[in-house]
Amino acid sequence: MSIVTRFAPSPTGYLHLGHAASALFAWRQAREAGGRFLLRLEDIDPTRCRPEYAAGILEDLAWLGLDWDGPVRVQSEHLAEYRAVLDALGARGLVYPCFCTRAAIQREVAEAAAAPHAPDGSLRYPGTCRGLSADERRSRIAAGAPHALRLDVEAAIREVGTPLSFAEAGRGRIVCTPEQFGDVVLARRDAPASYHLCVTHDDALQGVTLVTRGIDLLPATHLHRLLQALMGWPEPAYAHHRLLIDASGRRLAKRDRAATLRALRAEGCTPEAVRGLAQSQ
Ligand code: GLU
């Protein structure tokens, strides 16, 4: 089987050294095995993504010397495909509308005895809207109440039936515990689909066989396997890599303007030097 990897940045800022390291990691895995390397722009969040960042990402990767196979997939151009997945899960009774505001969830979480956060740091939803009747849901939606769509994770686990796991490079199989997340959002009130839904849909559609990304996203893989199993999508292998850290030991983030590839380039750094820095840790 030929290997297919991808780099899937969200254009919410310019690429920094950490992204360069991640892109190079995926690119090398593909190129060294004679496989394919894909580029995907995960620009599903209209409140944070900007076209100038998307253009900047393509320019910075090309400057770095990375080439990708086939056209760039731009998620915002495929909303109907994500909608179809939501509809399919909805028809199976696995998705429900959630009318709670963030403040209401915070209040409820504070009152509940359960652990407040999911493994990815998000608030663990206590399931408030799961029990609303079909009539109540319909009338609130008809009245124009803003709502998100959540996955009923316990029902989804029951439907899948068998325990899930994933193959992580160097660690063997990791058993999935998607219930730690609570009922995750699959479509936000202000964004048509969530990261979890789009990333799993696209990895399946694009035939990605090895998902490489930062270790910070490893917890999300527990959920991704659940979505893959529900939708009958193939299971890729996974390789979550270490994150680059700055001189004070903090992970690099988009707020660290000095480490952006454009800033380094403006200072006279060559692509070779940046590749060296990105692979230095
Ligand atoms: N778009 C995600 C990000 O920029 C990465 C998605 C992934 O590699 O799974 O954090």
Residues whose N, C-alpha, C, O or C-beta is under 5 A from the ligand:
A	BS01	LIG	A8 P9 S10 E42 V199 T212 R213
